[in-house]
Each structure stands twice: as C-alpha cells, then as structure tokens.
Amino acid sequence: MSSEDQKRTIEQKKEKVLESAIKRFSKKGYDATTISEIAKDANVSFGLVSTYYGNKEELFTVCVTKPAESYLEEMLKFNTQPAIFKTEISQMIKNHIKIIYNRKDYLRLLVQVNS
C-alpha cells in the first residue's frame, strides 16, 4: 500500500469514528456514550479511537467543532451581488435548510449540548 493510500485509509477511519461518535453522542448523550461503543460502531479498535482523538472529552469537542467549521463555510456560500437580491436570499435559505436537514445527527448533538 502506498503512502497516499495509507493516508487516505487513516482519514477514512478517522471520519468513520467521528460520524459514529456524533451519532452516539446525539442519541445517548455524553455521559451514557462510551469509547468502546463508538469504536464498535466505527469497526475500529478502542486504541485507535484514542490514538486519533485522545480521550472522550477531546473526541466530543471535535464532534461539536469540526462539523461547525464546514457548515459555516457551506452556509456562507452565496452571491453577495446578485442581479435579483430576493431570489438569491431565497436560494440561500433553501440551501441552509438542506444543509441542516442533511445533518440531523449533528443538529441533535447540538441540542444535547444545550440541554
């Protein structure tokens, strides 16, 4: 396996762990979720989760912050000088709704954080 293939595999595993953690934390909450459950869901070892993200608190922090960065970038994509401002705003709102709708687990996680 080439170095690039190894890097890609590592990134895929890290992403799978992150997705599994977001789902678990969003459904069960921080206290009821274990690293073992996350590892099992992601089909990786407990040690690999720790290697990638440290402890449970650090993983939880990444679960909240990393998706927010990409969502912000996506939500700010719109034409600031459109020919028809109302049309651009309407399209931007539709895109925002679609972005949020497609990330239900993350939205549920944010609700968990604020409960």
N, C-alpha and C positions, 0 to 999 in steps of 0.2 A: 504494500500500500504506500503510495507516495505521500510526501509531507502535506501536500494540499488536500488529499483525500482524508488524511488523519485529522487535519484542522476542521474540515467540513463535518466529519463524523462527531468530533467533540462539540462543535457548535450545535449540531442537530440534537445531541443528547442533552446539552445544557438547555436548549429551548424546550425539549420534551419535559424535563424536570420542572422548568418554570411554568409551563402550561398545567402540568399535574398539580403543582403547588397552588397555583391560582384557583383551580377547581376545588381542591380540598379545603383550602382556607375559606373560600367563598361559601361552601356548603356547610362546613362543620365549625368554622371559627378557628381562631389562632390556638386557643388552649386545647381544643379537642383534636387537633391535627398533629400527627407525628411524622417525623422524617422517614420512618420506616414505611408508612403508608404511601407517602409521596414517591419514595424510591420504587416501591412495588408497582404503583400506577405507571411510573415512567419506564419500568422494566430496566432499572439500573440498580447498582448496589447502594447500600446506605452510605458507605465510604465515599462513593463517587459524588453523591449529593453534597456531602461535607466538603469534599475537595473543590467542587465547583462554587459553592455558595457559603461555606463556613457553617455556622450554626443556624438553628431555626429562626432566630430573630433576624439575622442577616438575610436569609432567604425571603422572609416575609417582607422585609424592606424593599428588596429587589422586585418582589411581586407587585408592590404598590407603585414604585417609582419608574421602573423601566417601561412598562406599557404607557404610562402617562406621557413620557417623552415622545414616543411615536404618535400617540393620539393627538398631542398638541400640534405636532408637525402636520399631520393629516388635516386637522381641523382648521389650520391657518392657510390651507391651500385654496385661494380664491383670487379672482381678478379684482384688484383694488381700483382699477379704472375701466369699468365695463361701459359698453355702449348704452346698455339699459340697466341701471342700478338695481331696480326692483327684481328683475329677472335673475341677476347674479346673486342677490341676497336669498331669493327663493331657492336657487340651486344649492347655495352654501348650507342652508338649513336642512334641505333634503339629505345632503352628504353627511351632515352632523348626525342626523337621526340614524342613517345607515351605519355609520361608524359605531355608534353606541349600541345599536341593535345587534350588530355582529360580534359584540364583545360582552355578552350577558354575564359571563363568569366574572369578568373584571369589574363590571358595574356592581354585581352582588358583593364582591370583595370590598369595594369602597363603602358599601352600606354596612358591612360587618365592621369595618374600621370605625365608622361613625356611630355605632350602636353602643 
